[in-house]
Amino acid sequence: MSMHAPVLDPVVTAPYGFRSDSGQKTFHNGINFISRSGDTRVFSIARGRVIQDIDQCTPVMSHVQRSPWSGNVVAIEHEIDERRYYALYIHLLSTDIPDNLTVQPGFELGRYAEQSAGMVGPHLHLTILNEQGDVIDPTPLLVKSGIPAHPAVA
């Protein structure tokens, strides 16, 4: 299945996995993207169904932290390669998309915020969960479709 990049001309600013944060080892449960061109629009990575009432979606609700750093979140249930995944598009300016809307790859979900509390610069944070609600490394799914999922090497 062909997927769409979550932002235009994507650059990864923080990959999935462990990292050092102020000398502490922390786990980053997604990938942070910006657009090389400065375009802040965010797009659906695959066909799916919008889930606005995140609290009613058991696989998703435990991973959406109700904290100022997350800003607005759009959750989409995707079927990719005949498997169900949940994508959390975090740090959006707004979430004005109707519940249960079916979206296609490349559907514009909104824009990532200029800044929200605790953010290190404006970006989209993309977290992917499997059908059981476990956070997974989105890198293989994205790379398979030619979407960068690793930071650019200078």
Rosetta blueprint (number, residue, H / E / L):
1 M L
2 S L
3 M L
4 H L
5 A L
6 P L
7 V L
8 L L
9 D L
10 P E
11 V E
12 V E
13 T E
14 A E
15 P L
16 Y L
17 G E
18 F E
19 R E
20 S E
21 D E
22 S L
23 G L
24 Q E
25 K E
26 T E
27 F E
28 H E
29 N L
30 G L
31 I E
32 N E
33 F E
34 I E
35 S E
36 R L
37 S L
38 G L
39 D L
40 T L
41 R E
42 V E
43 F E
44 S L
45 I L
46 A L
47 R L
48 G E
49 R E
50 V E
51 I E
52 Q L
53 D L
54 I H
55 D H
56 Q H
57 C L
58 T H
59 P H
60 V H
61 M H
62 S L
63 H L
64 V L
65 Q L
66 R L
67 S L
68 P H
69 W H
70 S H
71 G L
72 N E
73 V E
74 V E
75 A E
76 I E
77 E E
78 H E
79 E E
80 I E
81 D L
82 E L
83 R E
84 R E
85 Y E
86 Y E
87 A E
88 L E
89 Y E
90 I E
91 H E
92 L E
93 L L
94 S L
95 T L
96 D L
97 I L
98 P L
99 D L
100 N L
101 L L
102 T E
103 V E
104 Q L
105 P L
106 G L
107 F L
108 E E
109 L E
110 G E
111 R E
112 Y E
113 A L
114 E L
115 Q L
116 S L
117 A L
118 G L
119 M L
120 V L
121 G L
122 P L
123 H L
124 L E
125 H E
126 L E
127 T E
128 I E
129 L E
130 N E
131 E L
132 Q L
133 G L
134 D L
135 V E
136 I E
137 D L
138 P L
139 T H
140 P H
141 L H
142 L H
143 V H
144 K H
145 S L
146 G L
147 I L
148 P L
149 A L
150 H L
151 P E
152 A L
153 V L
154 A L
